Amino acid sequence: MDQIAPQAYDMRSFCTAYGISRSFAYVEIKAGRLKTRKAGRRTLISRQAADDWLNSLNCGVGQAPGKPRPPSSPPPAKTLR
C-alpha cells in the first residue's frame, strides 16, 4: 500500500526531520524565516515552508552560494620571549 507524504509537519516532526532543536525552530519562526500555521493549539509547518526555509540557509561555513570567499589573512605571528 502506498504511503501518503505529509503535507505539513507538526513541530516535533519538523525538528526531527531537519535535525534541529525546538528552541532553534522557534528562533527561526520569530525571525520570520520559517512560516507556520496554527490548527487549534498545534503549530504546523507546511512542506513548502520547510523547503523554502531549508533553501534559504547559507551553504557551507557562513557562505552564501555563488559568492567567492574573501582571502584569509595569515594568523598573527607568535612572539618568543
N, CA and C of each residue as an Amber inpcrd file, in Angstrom:
protein
   243
   0.8330000  -1.1720000   0.0000000   0.0000000   0.0000000   0.0000000
   0.8850000   1.2450000   0.0000000   0.5440000   2.2360000  -0.7770000
   1.3340000   3.4530000  -0.8620000   1.1700000   4.2970000   0.3950000
   2.2670000   4.9060000   0.8010000   2.2200000   5.7840000   1.9630000
   2.0650000   7.2200000   1.4780000   1.1880000   7.9640000   2.1010000
   0.9290000   9.3420000   1.7090000   1.9760000  10.2450000   2.3460000
   2.6090000  11.0800000   1.5350000   3.6160000  12.0190000   2.0430000
   2.9100000  13.1140000   2.8370000   3.4740000  13.5120000   3.9700000
   2.8340000  14.5620000   4.7650000   2.8470000  15.9000000   4.0280000
   1.7710000  16.6380000   4.1380000   1.6880000  17.9720000   3.5370000
   2.1380000  19.0400000   4.5200000   2.1860000  18.6760000   5.8040000
   2.6340000  19.6130000   6.8380000   3.2330000  18.8070000   7.9850000
   4.1540000  19.4480000   8.6990000   4.7880000  18.8430000   9.8590000
   4.2520000  19.5200000  11.1200000   4.0990000  18.7370000  12.2030000
   3.9230000  19.3880000  13.4900000   5.3390000  19.7400000  13.9700000
   5.4420000  20.4700000  15.0460000   6.7520000  20.9700000  15.4840000
   7.7290000  19.8280000  15.7610000   7.2800000  18.7940000  16.4290000
   8.1650000  17.6720000  16.7690000   8.6700000  16.9770000  15.5040000
   7.7650000  16.7150000  14.5580000   8.1540000  16.0340000  13.3170000
   9.1130000  16.8880000  12.4920000   8.8500000  18.1940000  12.4290000
   9.7290000  19.0880000  11.6840000  11.1350000  19.0820000  12.2800000
  11.2170000  19.2320000  13.5890000  12.5300000  19.2680000  14.2460000
  13.2810000  17.9590000  14.0660000  12.5740000  16.8420000  14.1330000
  13.2060000  15.5380000  13.9290000  13.6700000  15.3830000  12.4820000
  12.8160000  15.7600000  11.5400000  13.1450000  15.6010000  10.1190000
  14.3320000  16.4590000   9.7030000  14.4550000  17.6590000  10.2830000
  15.5130000  18.5810000   9.8670000  16.6780000  18.6380000  10.8560000
  16.6030000  17.8560000  11.9160000  17.7230000  17.7370000  12.8540000
  18.0220000  19.0040000  13.6240000  16.9720000  19.7410000  14.0080000
  17.1830000  20.9610000  14.7820000  16.4010000  20.8700000  16.0820000
  16.7450000  21.7290000  17.0250000  16.0370000  21.7480000  18.3020000
  14.7650000  22.5870000  18.1910000  13.8500000  22.3610000  19.1060000
  12.6210000  23.1520000  19.1310000  12.9370000  24.6220000  19.3670000
  13.9040000  24.8920000  20.2440000  14.2260000  26.2960000  20.5310000
  14.7730000  26.9950000  19.2820000  15.6040000  26.2990000  18.4830000
  16.1120000  26.8980000  17.2560000  14.9860000  27.1290000  16.2610000
  14.0500000  26.1770000  16.1890000  12.9040000  26.3490000  15.2970000
  12.1070000  27.5880000  15.6830000  11.8960000  27.8010000  16.9770000
  11.1440000  28.9800000  17.4140000  11.9200000  30.2700000  17.1630000
  13.2480000  30.2270000  17.2320000  14.0630000  31.3940000  16.8730000
  13.8480000  31.7300000  15.3980000  13.8460000  30.7210000  14.5520000
  13.6360000  30.9250000  13.1150000  12.2270000  31.4520000  12.8280000
  11.2380000  30.9630000  13.5670000   9.8630000  31.4400000  13.4100000
   9.7720000  32.9030000  13.8270000  10.3390000  33.2250000  14.9800000
  10.2880000  34.6020000  15.4800000  10.9930000  35.5650000  14.5380000
  12.0760000  35.1130000  13.9060000  12.8330000  35.9520000  12.9680000
  12.1190000  36.0780000  11.6240000  11.0610000  35.2910000  11.4140000
  10.3140000  35.3690000  10.1670000  10.8870000  34.5250000   9.0460000
  11.8680000  33.7040000   9.3470000  12.4940000  32.8790000   8.3100000
  11.7610000  31.5560000   8.0950000  10.9490000  31.1540000   9.0650000
  10.2020000  29.9020000   8.9780000   8.7310000  30.2310000   9.1840000
   7.9180000  29.9590000   8.1760000   6.4930000  30.2910000   8.2060000
   5.6970000  29.1380000   8.8080000   4.7320000  29.4690000   9.6480000
   3.9060000  28.4620000  10.3070000   2.4300000  28.7780000  10.1370000
   1.6210000  27.7970000  10.4530000   0.1620000  27.9250000  10.5160000
  -0.2810000  27.3210000  11.8450000  -1.4030000  27.7730000  12.3390000
  -1.9510000  27.2090000  13.5640000  -3.2100000  26.4310000  13.2260000
  -3.3490000  25.2680000  13.8240000  -4.5650000  24.4640000  13.7420000
  -4.9510000  24.1620000  15.1840000  -5.8260000  24.9920000  15.7240000
  -6.1230000  24.8760000  17.1460000  -4.8840000  25.2680000  17.9270000
  -4.4120000  24.3700000  18.7620000  -3.2010000  24.6470000  19.5430000
  -1.9330000  24.1700000  18.8420000  -2.0970000  23.4210000  17.7700000
  -0.9320000  22.8630000  17.0710000  -0.3010000  23.8810000  16.1380000
   1.0190000  23.9130000  16.1490000   1.7840000  24.7200000  15.1960000
   2.1940000  23.7930000  14.0600000   1.8060000  24.1590000  12.8420000
   2.1130000  23.3420000  11.6750000   3.0200000  24.0980000  10.7190000
   3.9040000  23.3620000  10.0840000   4.8230000  23.9090000   9.0900000
   4.5700000  23.1410000   7.8000000   4.1340000  23.8570000   6.7720000
   3.8490000  23.1790000   5.5050000   5.1460000  22.6510000   4.8950000
   5.0070000  21.6600000   4.0570000   6.1800000  21.1020000   3.3860000
   6.8620000  22.1720000   2.5460000   6.0610000  23.0390000   1.9000000
   6.6220000  24.1260000   1.0880000   7.3990000  25.1060000   1.9640000
   6.8400000  25.4660000   3.1280000   7.5310000  26.3900000   4.0380000
   8.8310000  25.7750000   4.5460000   8.8150000  24.4710000   4.8240000
  10.0270000  23.7850000   5.2800000  11.0900000  23.7890000   4.1850000
  10.6820000  23.5110000   2.9460000  11.6280000  23.5300000   1.8220000
  12.1770000  24.9370000   1.5880000  11.3090000  25.9410000   1.6660000
  11.7540000  27.3310000   1.4870000  12.7620000  27.7140000   2.5600000
  12.4890000  27.3190000   3.8010000  13.4070000  27.6250000   4.9070000
  14.7560000  26.9500000   4.6730000  14.7280000  25.6750000   4.3030000
  15.9750000  24.9420000   4.0800000  16.7850000  25.5700000   2.9510000
  16.1260000  25.9540000   1.8770000  16.8220000  26.5580000   0.7360000
  17.3530000  27.9490000   1.0420000  16.8180000  28.5950000   2.0710000
  17.2810000  29.9360000   2.4160000  18.5370000  29.9190000   3.2810000
  18.8940000  28.7560000   3.7900000  20.0680000  28.6720000   4.6600000
  21.3420000  28.8420000   3.8570000  22.3640000  29.3720000   4.5100000
  23.6640000  29.5320000   3.8660000  24.2950000  28.1780000   3.6180000
  25.0700000  28.0950000   2.5550000  25.8130000  26.8740000   2.2440000
  27.1790000  26.9440000   2.9070000  27.6470000  25.8270000   3.3900000
  28.9820000  25.7840000   3.9720000  29.0680000  26.5590000   5.2640000
  30.2530000  27.0500000   5.5430000  30.5140000  27.7520000   6.7910000
  30.2250000  29.2300000   6.5950000  28.9680000  29.6000000   6.7820000
  28.5970000  31.0020000   6.6800000  28.7810000  31.5940000   5.3050000
  28.7330000  30.8010000   4.2770000  28.9790000  31.2840000   2.9250000
  27.7560000  31.0670000   2.0580000  27.2580000  32.1200000   1.4630000
  26.1160000  32.0090000   0.5520000  26.5790000  31.4220000  -0.7740000
  25.6980000  30.6910000  -1.4630000  26.1120000  30.1000000  -2.7370000
  26.4440000  31.1670000  -3.7710000  27.4690000  30.8970000  -4.5470000
  27.8390000  31.7890000  -5.6370000  28.7050000  32.9700000  -5.2480000
  28.9500000  33.1600000  -3.9700000  29.7990000  34.2740000  -3.5510000
  31.2070000  33.7520000  -3.2710000  32.2270000  34.4130000  -3.8230000
  33.5910000  33.9640000  -3.5380000  33.9640000  34.2740000  -2.0940000
  34.7820000  33.4290000  -1.5490000  35.2580000  33.6530000  -0.1870000
  36.3020000  34.7510000  -0.1920000  36.2650000  35.6110000   0.8190000
  37.3120000  36.6270000   0.9050000  38.6450000  35.9570000   1.2390000
  39.7430000  36.5450000   0.7980000  41.0360000  35.9370000   1.1250000
  41.2490000  35.9500000   2.6250000  41.7900000  34.8610000   3.1300000
  42.0210000  34.7980000   4.5650000  43.3760000  35.4050000   4.8830000
  43.3990000  36.0970000   5.9860000  44.6730000  36.6840000   6.4160000
  45.4280000  35.6620000   7.2460000  46.7590000  35.7050000   7.2110000
  47.5230000  34.7340000   7.9870000  47.3250000  34.9980000   9.4840000
  47.4660000  33.9690000  10.2960000  47.3000000  34.1720000  11.7290000
  48.4140000  35.0760000  12.2590000  48.1560000  35.7930000  13.3220000
  49.1910000  36.6810000  13.8720000  50.4220000  35.8710000  14.3050000
  51.5740000  36.4400000  14.0830000  52.8250000  35.7680000  14.4350000
  52.9790000  35.7180000  15.9430000  53.4860000  34.5990000  16.4280000
  53.7270000  34.4390000  17.8700000  55.0950000  35.0270000  18.1770000
  55.1520000  35.7190000  19.2730000  56.4430000  36.2580000  19.6820000
  57.0570000  35.3550000  20.7460000  58.3070000  35.1050000  20.6080000
  59.0190000  34.2810000  21.5830000  59.6460000  35.1890000  22.6200000
  59.5840000  34.7620000  23.7980000  60.1700000  35.5640000  24.8930000
  61.3700000  34.9160000  25.4760000
